[in-house]
């Protein structure tokens, strides 16, 4: 990996989810909620690392559309193994971000 590739990877933020229904919905919702971003998914079998450069938003509305049912953002926390960056959580959305980048 080149130094430029390494710097870009260090600016990536987002959740690390246990594999399953919620992780699949997070992947789909991340694409919907961040249309201007390239979403990367590293499938590690037991977990999924979902990331984007500098900021990634997940909304309750998109999660509900992807799951086909009502969704409480607290369910995201239950399946969240880890995350990269800082996190803002609320009842309507989660935001993963960096305040500065490399």
Phi and psi in degrees as GROMACS dihedral restraints (atoms count N, CA, C in turn):
[ dihedral_restraints ]
;  ai    aj    ak    al  type     phi  dphi    fc
    3     4     5     6     1   -74.3    20    10
    4     5     6     7     1   166.0    20    10
    6     7     8     9     1   -62.5    20    10
    7     8     9    10     1   -37.9    20    10
    9    10    11    12     1   -65.3    20    10
   10    11    12    13     1   -41.6    20    10
   12    13    14    15     1   -63.0    20    10
   13    14    15    16     1   -41.0    20    10
   15    16    17    18     1   -63.6    20    10
   16    17    18    19     1   -42.2    20    10
   18    19    20    21     1   -63.6    20    10
   19    20    21    22     1   -41.9    20    10
   21    22    23    24     1   -62.5    20    10
   22    23    24    25     1   -43.6    20    10
   24    25    26    27     1   -62.8    20    10
   25    26    27    28     1   -34.6    20    10
   27    28    29    30     1   -70.6    20    10
   28    29    30    31     1   -16.7    20    10
   30    31    32    33     1   -92.1    20    10
   31    32    33    34     1     2.9    20    10
   33    34    35    36     1   -82.4    20    10
   34    35    36    37     1   140.3    20    10
   36    37    38    39     1  -132.2    20    10
   37    38    39    40     1   156.6    20    10
   39    40    41    42     1   147.6    20    10
   40    41    42    43     1   177.3    20    10
   42    43    44    45     1   -84.3    20    10
   43    44    45    46     1   155.1    20    10
   45    46    47    48     1  -114.4    20    10
   46    47    48    49     1   114.8    20    10
   48    49    50    51     1  -112.9    20    10
   49    50    51    52     1   142.9    20    10
   51    52    53    54     1   -61.3    20    10
   52    53    54    55     1   137.7    20    10
   54    55    56    57     1   -61.4    20    10
   55    56    57    58     1   145.2    20    10
   57    58    59    60     1   146.2    20    10
   58    59    60    61     1  -165.3    20    10
   60    61    62    63     1   -57.9    20    10
   61    62    63    64     1   -44.0    20    10
   63    64    65    66     1   -68.1    20    10
   64    65    66    67     1   -42.8    20    10
   66    67    68    69     1   -61.1    20    10
   67    68    69    70     1   -42.7    20    10
   69    70    71    72     1   -60.9    20    10
   70    71    72    73     1   -41.4    20    10
   72    73    74    75     1   -67.6    20    10
   73    74    75    76     1   -38.6    20    10
   75    76    77    78     1   -61.3    20    10
   76    77    78    79     1   -42.1    20    10
   78    79    80    81     1   -60.3    20    10
   79    80    81    82     1   -48.1    20    10
   81    82    83    84     1   -66.3    20    10
   82    83    84    85     1   -44.3    20    10
   84    85    86    87     1   -65.6    20    10
   85    86    87    88     1   -36.2    20    10
   87    88    89    90     1   -60.1    20    10
   88    89    90    91     1   -40.5    20    10
   90    91    92    93     1   -63.9    20    10
   91    92    93    94     1   -41.7    20    10
   93    94    95    96     1   -68.2    20    10
   94    95    96    97     1   -43.9    20    10
   96    97    98    99     1   -81.6    20    10
   97    98    99   100     1   -12.0    20    10
   99   100   101   102     1  -133.1    20    10
  100   101   102   103     1    60.8    20    10
  102   103   104   105     1   -63.4    20    10
  103   104   105   106     1   -22.1    20    10
  105   106   107   108     1   -91.6    20    10
  106   107   108   109     1     3.0    20    10
  108   109   110   111     1  -111.6    20    10
  109   110   111   112     1   151.0    20    10
  111   112   113   114     1   -90.0    20    10
  112   113   114   115     1   115.4    20    10
  114   115   116   117     1   -91.9    20    10
  115   116   117   118     1   129.1    20    10
  117   118   119   120     1  -109.0    20    10
  118   119   120   121     1   137.0    20    10
  120   121   122   123     1  -123.6    20    10
  121   122   123   124     1   119.2    20    10
  123   124   125   126     1  -101.9    20    10
  124   125   126   127     1   108.3    20    10
  126   127   128   129     1   -86.8    20    10
  127   128   129   130     1   111.6    20    10
  129   130   131   132     1  -109.7    20    10
  130   131   132   133     1    26.7    20    10
  132   133   134   135     1    67.2    20    10
  133   134   135   136     1   -68.4    20    10
  135   136   137   138     1   -77.7    20    10
  136   137   138   139     1   -22.4    20    10
  138   139   140   141     1  -146.4    20    10
  139   140   141   142     1   162.1    20    10
  141   142   143   144     1  -122.3    20    10
  142   143   144   145     1   126.2    20    10
  144   145   146   147     1   -98.6    20    10
  145   146   147   148     1   113.1    20    10
  147   148   149   150     1  -108.4    20    10
  148   149   150   151     1   126.1    20    10
  150   151   152   153     1  -148.3    20    10
  151   152   153   154     1   160.6    20    10
  153   154   155   156     1  -145.6    20    10
  154   155   156   157     1   165.3    20    10
  156   157   158   159     1   -76.0    20    10
  157   158   159   160     1   122.7    20    10
  159   160   161   162     1    72.4    20    10
  160   161   162   163     1   -37.4    20    10
  162   163   164   165     1  -155.3    20    10
  163   164   165   166     1   141.3    20    10
  165   166   167   168     1  -142.8    20    10
  166   167   168   169     1   126.7    20    10
  168   169   170   171     1  -109.6    20    10
  169   170   171   172     1   140.3    20    10
  171   172   173   174     1  -129.3    20    10
  172   173   174   175     1   126.7    20    10
  174   175   176   177     1  -109.6    20    10
  175   176   177   178     1   152.7    20    10
  177   178   179   180     1   -60.4    20    10
  178   179   180   181     1   -42.0    20    10
  180   181   182   183     1   -58.1    20    10
  181   182   183   184     1   -46.0    20    10
  183   184   185   186     1   -67.2    20    10
  184   185   186   187     1   -39.2    20    10
  186   187   188   189     1   -61.5    20    10
  187   188   189   190     1   -41.5    20    10
  189   190   191   192     1   -64.5    20    10
  190   191   192   193     1   -40.6    20    10
  192   193   194   195     1   -63.2    20    10
  193   194   195   196     1   -42.9    20    10
  195   196   197   198     1   -69.6    20    10
  196   197   198   199     1   -36.2    20    10
  198   199   200   201     1   -86.3    20    10
  199   200   201   202     1   -22.6    20    10
  201   202   203   204     1    73.0    20    10
  202   203   204   205     1    26.6    20    10
  204   205   206   207     1  -157.5    20    10
  205   206   207   208     1   170.6    20    10
  207   208   209   210     1   -67.1    20    10
  208   209   210   211     1   153.0    20    10
  210   211   212   213     1  -146.1    20    10
  211   212   213   214     1   133.1    20    10
  213   214   215   216     1  -103.1    20    10
  214   215   216   217     1   133.2    20    10
  216   217   218   219     1   -59.5    20    10
  217   218   219   220     1   -21.8    20    10
  219   220   221   222     1   -61.2    20    10
  220   221   222   223     1   -27.1    20    10
  222   223   224   225     1   -63.0    20    10
  223   224   225   226     1   -30.4    20    10
  225   226   227   228     1   -63.5    20    10
  226   227   228   229     1   -43.5    20    10
  228   229   230   231     1   -61.4    20    10
  229   230   231   232     1   -37.1    20    10
  231   232   233   234     1   -61.9    20    10
  232   233   234   235     1   -35.3    20    10
  234   235   236   237     1   -98.8    20    10
  235   236   237   238     1     2.6    20    10
  237   238   239   240     1   -86.3    20    10
  238   239   240   241     1   109.0    20    10
  240   241   242   243     1   -77.8    20    10
  241   242   243   244     1   -37.7    20    10
  243   244   245   246     1  -166.2    20    10
  244   245   246   247     1  -177.9    20    10
  246   247   248   249     1  -159.9    20    10
  247   248   249   250     1   160.1    20    10
  249   250   251   252     1  -109.7    20    10
  250   251   252   253     1   138.2    20    10
  252   253   254   255     1    94.3    20    10
  253   254   255   256     1  -163.6    20    10
  255   256   257   258     1   -96.2    20    10
  256   257   258   259     1   164.8    20    10
  258   259   260   261     1  -136.3    20    10
  259   260   261   262     1   137.8    20    10
  261   262   263   264     1  -116.7    20    10
  262   263   264   265     1   126.4    20    10
  264   265   266   267     1  -121.6    20    10
  265   266   267   268     1   148.3    20    10
  267   268   269   270     1  -157.6    20    10
  268   269   270   271     1  -174.9    20    10
  270   271   272   273     1   -78.5    20    10
  271   272   273   274     1   -18.9    20    10
  273   274   275   276     1  -109.7    20    10
  274   275   276   277     1   -21.7    20    10
  276   277   278   279     1  -162.0    20    10
  277   278   279   280     1   158.2    20    10
  279   280   281   282     1  -116.1    20    10
  280   281   282   283     1   142.0    20    10
  282   283   284   285     1  -128.8    20    10
  283   284   285   286     1   124.5    20    10
  285   286   287   288     1  -106.4    20    10
  286   287   288   289     1   131.2    20    10
  288   289   290   291     1  -159.1    20    10
  289   290   291   292     1   167.5    20    10
  291   292   293   294     1  -119.7    20    10
  292   293   294   295     1   144.2    20    10
  294   295   296   297     1   -85.1    20    10
  295   296   297   298     1   -22.2    20    10
  297   298   299   300     1  -143.6    20    10
  298   299   300   301     1   157.5    20    10
  300   301   302   303     1  -124.6    20    10
  301   302   303   304     1   160.8    20    10
